[in-house]
Amino acid sequence: MNERKVMKKYEIILFDADNTLLDFDADMDAAFEETYYTAGLAAHKPYSKELLQSYYAINESWWRKFEQGKCTKPELYGGRFQEYITLHGFSCDAGELNERYFINLAKGGRLLPGAMELVKSLAPHYRMYIVTNGNASSQEQRLQRCGLMDYITDFYVSEAVGAAKPDIRYFRHVFNQIDEPDKTKYLLAGDSLTSDILGAQNAGIDSIWYNPGALPNVLLKSATYEVRNLDGIKKILLKT
């Protein structure tokens, strides 16, 4: 695990949102379960954790396709639910299911343990921004609910930008909005190798891989730093 001391002066921290600061798994669990019941699916097949895990797997595969440029965002949104409906033999509309899901997801905004403390501790020393993939409306509502925006300068949601991490076009938009061309001043912290760390590498900025599960690195290059917990990010950035 790499928690070596910072050898340069960063000024701007780009934080991923989901599963870095926000507890996306908890929000998604709650949103999917409410969607399942309100859409009437439980009348055909009782809700279970196995049905949730099935959606997890399908959703993850569609996001990987999107990150690799193999599908558009609308194709992702509709495709994941159509695949789920087909797999389990439901007779409902994928578009309607997707709309219900986003309405329910927007009710979330749970934080990971230590996220608020981390952001508060960094606020006097850095400008911080949220860089996140996802649905613009639900992401904005979750960010406003979570309480972090008292310390975050701004946020950039891929759907509103028109490109997503790890696409360099997404980061060009972020850099233009922040209006700081010096890439040595940036550091991105996130949990995803394929969107956050690869995105930082594509953009030419340093990164911290938040890797609580001790997953293996499958990229050609490693992140600049790697930590197992959020406190590790604070130790690096505050040199404690």
Buried (B, 14 or more C-beta within 10 A) or exposed (E): EBBEEBEEEBEBBBBBBBBBBBBBEBBBBBBBBBBBEBBEBBEEEEEEEEBBEBBBEBBEBBBEBBBEEEBEBEBBBBBBBBBBBEEEEBEBBBEEBBBBBBBBBBBBBBBBEBBBEBBEBBBEEBBBBBBBBBBBBBBBBBBEBBEBBEBBBEBBBBBBBEBBBBBEEBBEBBBEEBEBEEBEBBBBBBBBBBBBBBBBBBBEBBBBBBBBEEEEEEEEEBBBBBBBBBBBBBBBBBEE
